Amino acid sequence: MRLVVAGSGIVGAACAFEASGLGADVTLIDAGLPGQATAAGAGIICPWSTRLDDPAWYDFACAAAREYPPLVAGLADLGEADVSYRQVGALLITDGDGRPDQLSQEVRRIEARRAAAPEIGQVQALSGPEAQRLFPPLAPGSAAVYIAGAARVDGRRLAAALIRAAASRGTVIRTGQATLACRPGRAVGVVLDGELIEADAVVAATGAWTTAFLAPAGVPVAVTPQRGQIVHISLGSADTSRWPVVLPAASGHYLLAFDDSRVVAGATRETGAGFDFRVTPAGLAEVLAQALAVAPGLGSGTYLETRVGFRPAGPDIRPLLGPVPGLDGLVVATGLGATGLTMGPLAGKVAARAALGLAPDIDLAPFSPVRAA
Ligand SMILES: Cc1cc2nc3c(=O)[nH]c(=O)nc-3n(C[C@H](O)[C@H](O)[C@H](O)COP(=O)(O)OP(=O)(O)OC[C@H]3O[C@@H](n4cnc5c(N)ncnc54)[C@H](O)[C@@H]3O)c2cc1C
């Protein structure tokens, strides 16, 4: 079985890893376009605190979060020992000045989800000083709900590890802009630098660029880029390796930390900015103002960089995932929006199985790639 995977963000990387593990001859192609979402994404994995009411999305996101520990362990067995994934917990900073009744209500809301998702772990209300002990730059008095199962991952490191592991299983890695090649009713491969790479199936893991990739097939998949600007700050020699993710309920912005004394403050959500790969003064001001309002202690850190990425936004928050009706040999795997580092590994795995003609482990009906297009 010959499989071409177009796009090697988190989805394409996971897809190639899975498909090569299942014995397919995989070619993984990436154009290296500026604004890959995986390279900019924050990397928070905490679907359980959501207030979004979409059971299909929620179930998929929870299943994806659940799959992380075995995936990370499997990669470690293949020599990819540190992909930066760590269950550091999350501090959910509620509205209402952390009133005890509000915190308990929030604890109950999240705990009610634990029966179906035990990986949520311990959920408890923390006082301001307790929360600040876990994330020292926080403003004093930031009472919070702590969710122990929340995790973070660096998308760059995870995708790179998946690609290396896929390559060790025989995946061929190519660079360049792939163009979908079709005959009536069937995808037959891609054209890369004038060469037709024939395949029994093609997976479109092309993120925010998927509408353009599918254009030659006339497939009306509605994906648009949502620009995100996200700031990285160094805190010198502080040991940030176990700091939790900070999720202020009021703003939709957030903070998280990685091992190298690095705090990441995100992010703008700019719909309509197109593929405009720039850091803007307004974007920077928004992200920094929100970050410093929650964690004024970051103000004395060192500004490192601002990353820009294009989230692949579909017609709603659900992934666009599965075979395309009426066009054999084509599987779409995108539309993961703001939670694609959470869902990407599972989406890639599901896409690989669909492309190889294996029965999906989940009902793909809610994720039809051509819905409402
Ligand atoms: C600022 C920001 C913060 C985020 N934070 C989080 C978070 O905390 N938690 C979370 O779960 N998610 C987060 N996300 C979302 C997540 O990053 C994305 O949903 C996810 O990375 C999308 O992965 P992807 O593989 O679909 O697309 P991408 O990572 O964008 O990869 C698509 C790839 O396709 C390639 N490509 C496109 N067209 C072609 C072609 N014709 N030929 C070859 N290659 C092609 C591109 O070069 C690109 O490398 C965040 C995103 C951003 C931008």
The ligand as an SDF file (V2000), in Angstrom:
LIG
                    3D

 53 58  0  0  0  0  0  0  0  0999 V2000
   -0.5420   30.4480   18.6490 C   0  0  0  0  0  0  0  0  0  0  0  0
   -1.1350   29.0790   18.6710 C   0  0  0  0  0  0  0  0  0  0  0  0
   -1.3520   28.4430   19.8920 C   0  0  0  0  0  0  0  0  0  0  0  0
   -1.9030   27.1540   19.9350 C   0  0  0  0  0  0  0  0  0  0  0  0
   -2.0360   26.5340   21.1260 N   0  0  0  0  0  0  0  0  0  0  0  0
   -2.5400   25.2780   21.1820 C   0  0  0  0  0  0  0  0  0  0  0  0
   -2.6440   24.6080   22.4190 C   0  0  0  0  0  0  0  0  0  0  0  0
   -2.2630   25.1400   23.4670 O   0  0  0  0  0  0  0  0  0  0  0  0
   -3.1840   23.3690   22.4510 N   0  0  0  0  0  0  0  0  0  0  0  0
   -3.5950   22.7480   21.3310 C   0  0  0  0  0  0  0  0  0  0  0  0
   -4.0990   21.6220   21.4130 O   0  0  0  0  0  0  0  0  0  0  0  0
   -3.4900   23.3470   20.1200 N   0  0  0  0  0  0  0  0  0  0  0  0
   -2.9730   24.5980   20.0220 C   0  0  0  0  0  0  0  0  0  0  0  0
   -2.8790   25.2420   18.8280 N   0  0  0  0  0  0  0  0  0  0  0  0
   -3.4470   24.6050   17.6390 C   0  0  0  0  0  0  0  0  0  0  0  0
   -2.4800   23.6430   16.9560 C   0  0  0  0  0  0  0  0  0  0  0  0
   -1.1960   24.1930   16.9180 O   0  0  0  0  0  0  0  0  0  0  0  0
   -2.9680   23.3560   15.5310 C   0  0  0  0  0  0  0  0  0  0  0  0
   -4.3360   23.0400   15.4820 O   0  0  0  0  0  0  0  0  0  0  0  0
   -2.2000   22.1480   14.9510 C   0  0  0  0  0  0  0  0  0  0  0  0
   -0.8170   22.3270   15.1200 O   0  0  0  0  0  0  0  0  0  0  0  0
   -2.5360   21.9550   13.4750 C   0  0  0  0  0  0  0  0  0  0  0  0
   -1.6860   20.9630   12.9720 O   0  0  0  0  0  0  0  0  0  0  0  0
   -1.7420   20.5480   11.4390 P   0  0  0  0  0  0  0  0  0  0  0  0
   -0.7770   19.4520   11.2740 O   0  0  0  0  0  0  0  0  0  0  0  0
   -3.1600   20.3360   11.0370 O   0  0  0  0  0  0  0  0  0  0  0  0
   -1.2930   21.8590   10.6210 O   0  0  0  0  0  0  0  0  0  0  0  0
    0.1340   22.5590   10.5370 P   0  0  0  0  0  0  0  0  0  0  0  0
    0.9120   22.3360   11.7660 O   0  0  0  0  0  0  0  0  0  0  0  0
   -0.1020   23.9640   10.1310 O   0  0  0  0  0  0  0  0  0  0  0  0
    0.8700   21.7790    9.3830 O   0  0  0  0  0  0  0  0  0  0  0  0
    0.4210   21.8550    8.0540 C   0  0  0  0  0  0  0  0  0  0  0  0
    1.6400   21.6150    7.1740 C   0  0  0  0  0  0  0  0  0  0  0  0
    1.1840   21.4370    5.8310 O   0  0  0  0  0  0  0  0  0  0  0  0
    2.1990   21.9240    4.9850 C   0  0  0  0  0  0  0  0  0  0  0  0
    1.6010   22.1150    3.6630 N   0  0  0  0  0  0  0  0  0  0  0  0
    0.5470   22.8990    3.3290 C   0  0  0  0  0  0  0  0  0  0  0  0
    0.2760   22.7850    2.0130 N   0  0  0  0  0  0  0  0  0  0  0  0
    1.1660   21.9020    1.5090 C   0  0  0  0  0  0  0  0  0  0  0  0
    1.3890   21.3470    0.2140 C   0  0  0  0  0  0  0  0  0  0  0  0
    0.6250   21.6830   -0.8290 N   0  0  0  0  0  0  0  0  0  0  0  0
    2.4000   20.4680    0.0630 N   0  0  0  0  0  0  0  0  0  0  0  0
    3.1800   20.1040    1.1150 C   0  0  0  0  0  0  0  0  0  0  0  0
    3.0170   20.6020    2.3520 N   0  0  0  0  0  0  0  0  0  0  0  0
    2.0150   21.4780    2.5510 C   0  0  0  0  0  0  0  0  0  0  0  0
    2.6510   23.2020    5.6530 C   0  0  0  0  0  0  0  0  0  0  0  0
    3.9460   23.5830    5.2300 O   0  0  0  0  0  0  0  0  0  0  0  0
    2.5980   22.7930    7.1400 C   0  0  0  0  0  0  0  0  0  0  0  0
    3.8820   22.3670    7.5830 O   0  0  0  0  0  0  0  0  0  0  0  0
   -2.2860   26.5090   18.7380 C   0  0  0  0  0  0  0  0  0  0  0  0
   -2.0460   27.1410   17.5160 C   0  0  0  0  0  0  0  0  0  0  0  0
   -1.4740   28.4040   17.4800 C   0  0  0  0  0  0  0  0  0  0  0  0
   -1.2080   29.0470   16.1580 C   0  0  0  0  0  0  0  0  0  0  0  0
  1  2  1  0
  2  3  1  0
  2 52  2  0
  3  4  2  0
  4  5  1  0
  4 50  1  0
  5  6  2  0
  6  7  1  0
  6 13  1  0
  7  8  2  0
  7  9  1  0
  9 10  1  0
 10 11  2  0
 10 12  1  0
 12 13  2  0
 13 14  1  0
 14 15  1  0
 14 50  1  0
 15 16  1  0
 16 17  1  0
 16 18  1  0
 18 19  1  0
 18 20  1  0
 20 21  1  0
 20 22  1  0
 22 23  1  0
 23 24  1  0
 24 25  2  0
 24 26  1  0
 24 27  1  0
 27 28  1  0
 28 29  2  0
 28 30  1  0
 28 31  1  0
 31 32  1  0
 32 33  1  0
 33 34  1  0
 33 48  1  0
 34 35  1  0
 35 36  1  0
 35 46  1  0
 36 37  1  0
 36 45  1  0
 37 38  2  0
 38 39  1  0
 39 40  1  0
 39 45  2  0
 40 41  1  0
 40 42  2  0
 42 43  1  0
 43 44  2  0
 44 45  1  0
 46 47  1  0
 46 48  1  0
 48 49  1  0
 50 51  2  0
 51 52  1  0
 52 53  1  0
M  END
$$$$
